[in-house]
Every structure is written in C-alpha cells, then in structure tokens.
Amino acid sequence: GCNARGVLQWVAAVLAHLARTQGWVPSARTLGIVGVGHVGSLVKEYAEAWGFRVVCCDPPREAREHLGFRPLEEVAAEADLITFHTPLDASTRRMAGEALFARMKPSAVVINSSRGEVVEGDALLHSGLACVLDVWEHEPQIDRALLARTLLATPHIAGYSAQGKANATALAVRAVAGCFGLPLGTWYPPEVRPSEPRPVSWREMCGTIGGRFDIEAQSLSLKSDPASFESMRDDYRYREEYF
C-alpha cells in the first residue's frame, strides 16, 4: 500500500481527462472497480464522493467479509469505466479477456494500472473497446498496435509518487532497524513531505490535477517513442501527492 495514493491520483487524472474529452459528468457514469484493496478502496472512496455510481468486485474479500461486492461479469456488464487494481496470481492472470470484453458496453473504457498480464492484450486490441493503460504484457516490449489504440498510455508509473517511494524506503529502513535494534523506528526521508490525505471535490481535482501530473503529455511521449519505455520509467520525476 505504499504507493496507493500515487495510483489513486493517476486514476483521478484519467477520469478528469475522459470527462473533459468525452463530455460527461460523474453522476452519468458507473465506475467498476476490480480489486478493492489498498488502491481500489481509495478509488472507491473518492469516486463515490465525486458522484460516480460505483460497483465493486473482489471475490476474496467478499468471501471473508460479505460486503456485497459483485461478480466480475456483473461489474463488467454495468460499468461505463472499469479499472483493475488486483495482484497478479493464477486467479487474476488474463481475467480480462475475450469473454469478459464481450459482456461490456461497446462504449465502455478499460483502465489498467495493476499488472499487465491481468488484461489479455490481444483480446483487448480486437475487442474494439477504448482503453487507458499504465501496465502492459511483455514490458518493456509493449504491443505497438495496442499502444496506438489507447486513449492514454503511460510507462508503468501510476504509483510513482515521491511519497510512495519514501513510504517504501521508510518501511524498509524501519524493518532493518527493528531487526538490529537501531534507533530508526520513526525514520522517514527528510527531503520528502509526507502525504496529508484530504477530501477533494471533483471540481477542484479537475482544476488542479493537470498541474500536478500532465498525463496527456506523458502519453504523447510514450506514443511517440515506445522504445524508450524503460528509460521513461527510470528517469521519471516523481510527482507529489496532494490528496
């Protein structure tokens, strides 16, 4: 969960872009969330506050907690936008494939920032569905045809926030400190301002997210030079979390 808010803000940038370019408001859209863990829970919280109708799928949590989450096929059929936030394992590998895409509205948008292999690239390419992708099968050798089809494309940097990297570093340092009895139990990288989570309205988010993360420029860079996928990741300037 170290970079969960970084991914949240990537999703926010996607939603703001789609609303502007496709001409809709949140109350007119159903957002399907597949995987309601660290990231998916945040996306659910903010999306509901922004006015989206939200439907969720998380079979392991539903089996344990009986929260009213829906089967994947139902979420796919109802969603105008469907975003994936699952780990990659035997149950999620290529969970989004031809059969699932056939259940979706022709106007739906597939959003994936989890793992590339959760979505079957060839099936997505031939489904005719619009998509926004941060993760890809066979990275860094990404499918050029699929890249050309995306509404937005980024080089696996959805979670690349300064605070996300600092959180991960701090947890590692604290774990080592605990093992060896070092006085670093509260250490945090001093050059990074810790996150200050807060509510943010849809209007404020749409008006500010571009200045924090220009997802359109990032997408244009990747589409114009896909061979630089790895260097774009390695040289990425971590963005600041602000909600």
PyMOL commands that set and color helices and strands:
alter all, ss='L'
color gray80, all
select helices_A, chain A and resi 4-22+26-28+38-50+59-65+72-78+98-103+116-118+121-127+144-149+162-180+202-212+215-224+226-234
alter helices_A, ss='H'
color red, helices_A
select strands_A, chain A and resi 30-34+53-57+81-84+109-112+130-133+152-153
alter strands_A, ss='S'
color yellow, strands_A
deselect
rebuild
show_as cartoon
